[in-house]
Amino acid sequence: MGAVVVWWQTARTQRHLGNEFENNGQDFGAVLTELPLVFLAGAVVPAVVWGLGAWLLGRRRRQESSQFHA
């Protein structure tokens, strides 16, 4: 949800959605093409960061346990 809020607040998005005089320049194509990518990035990035953190912690624990057994 945070990714959508950040995307919505950008000047580029506001320009495409018609925040000009009498809604001149509205381009809903920007919403149809960018919004799915924003949703995808908002779902994928946290999952990748969590997975990378879990992998690094697991790797660190394996190294520590192998030192104690040697």
C-alpha positions as CSV (number, residue, x, y, z in Angstrom):
1,M,0.0,0.0,0.0
2,G,2.9,2.3,0.7
3,A,4.2,2.0,-2.9
4,V,0.8,3.1,-4.2
5,V,0.7,6.1,-1.9
6,V,4.2,7.2,-2.9
7,W,3.4,6.7,-6.6
8,W,0.1,8.7,-6.3
9,Q,1.9,11.6,-4.7
10,T,4.5,12.1,-7.4
11,A,4.3,15.1,-9.6
12,R,4.4,12.9,-12.7
13,T,1.3,11.0,-11.7
14,Q,-0.5,14.1,-10.7
15,R,0.2,15.6,-14.1
16,H,-1.1,12.6,-15.9
17,L,-4.3,12.5,-13.8
18,G,-5.2,16.0,-14.7
19,N,-4.2,18.3,-11.8
20,E,-4.0,21.1,-14.3
21,F,-6.6,23.7,-15.4
22,E,-9.9,22.0,-16.2
23,N,-8.3,18.6,-16.2
24,N,-6.4,19.2,-19.4
25,G,-3.9,16.5,-20.1
26,Q,-5.6,13.6,-18.4
27,D,-3.9,10.4,-19.4
28,F,-5.5,7.3,-17.7
29,G,-3.2,5.1,-19.8
30,A,-0.5,6.0,-17.2
31,V,-2.7,4.5,-14.5
32,L,-3.4,1.4,-16.5
33,T,0.2,0.7,-17.3
34,E,2.0,2.0,-14.1
35,L,-0.4,0.9,-11.4
36,P,0.1,-2.8,-11.9
37,L,3.8,-2.4,-11.8
38,V,3.6,-0.4,-8.6
39,F,1.5,-3.1,-7.0
40,L,4.0,-5.7,-8.2
41,A,6.9,-3.8,-6.9
42,G,5.1,-3.2,-3.6
43,A,4.6,-7.0,-3.2
44,V,7.9,-8.3,-4.6
45,V,10.5,-5.9,-3.0
46,P,9.5,-6.6,0.7
47,A,9.4,-10.4,-0.1
48,V,12.9,-10.3,-1.6
49,V,14.3,-8.2,1.3
50,W,12.8,-10.6,3.8
51,G,14.1,-13.7,1.9
52,L,17.6,-12.2,1.6
53,G,17.6,-11.5,5.3
54,A,16.4,-15.0,6.2
55,W,19.1,-16.5,3.9
56,L,21.8,-14.4,5.4
57,L,20.8,-15.2,9.0
58,G,20.6,-18.9,8.1
59,R,24.0,-18.8,6.5
60,R,25.5,-17.0,9.6
61,R,24.0,-19.6,12.0
62,R,25.4,-22.5,9.9
63,Q,28.8,-20.9,10.1
64,E,28.6,-20.4,13.8
65,S,27.4,-23.9,14.5
66,S,30.2,-25.4,12.3
67,Q,32.8,-23.5,14.3
68,F,31.6,-25.0,17.6
69,H,31.7,-28.5,16.2
70,A,35.3,-28.3,14.9
